[in-house]
Amino acid sequence: MRRDRVDWERLGVWMFGLLVVAAALLIGFAGTPYTAPSGAVEATAANPAIDVTSFQGGYAITPAETAPEAALVFYPGARVDPSAYVPVMGPVVAESDVAVFVPRPRLNLAVFDPNMAESVRAATPQIEQWYVGGHSLGGAMACRVAASNPERVEGLVLFGSYCDRSIADTGLSVLSVGGTRDTVLGTDRAALRPENLPENATIYRIGGLNHTQFGSYAGQPGDSPATISRETAHERLQSALVEYFAARR
């Protein structure tokens, strides 16, 4: 009997040790996100048409001269720092007058902080019209927000992402953009899971764009080299998003 008790005690010690190691590995993994190149946020903020400020561990990008009536809460991809999306979103805000908020999720993983959109809304009650969206895992989490609250959001923006549940029977407007060199998500249209989206969803696939070019960072495992420049990729993403917002206003 005593041997059994000692064995259970040892097993408990080993299990606790394994949990500590796993937690340390997760924190170390998630705590080293991909960031924007040095100076990229500052260069974007130099545009006089926008203001770039710190917000909920990430960034708020707002029109400099007008009070925005609409805003997008954009969920970062897994282990991607919010700074990586500022160079992409800055010109969109300047052209569309739609504010963009890129908050930082817990452990840099949106799956641990799926309700970020609600906290952003609560902090900015003056904005009436809301969109949610995101990149990769962030987009999947944003889709869950939209699926749970279709009456509270105008639409959904997916960059290199997909809905893991159907919103096909909602009235949501959807912009979904994929890349033909995105081997993290998948290179073909089916990777965007269009069957889960409304029939009127706008779906683009940008030739030569890879997974990391949805932001401004590099080095993600599993991705393929892009065949277009980062500047070209961002210009095409920005055009698609500006056109999407213009059609909704």
Disulfide bonds with the S-S distance in Angstrom:
Cys143-Cys163 2.00
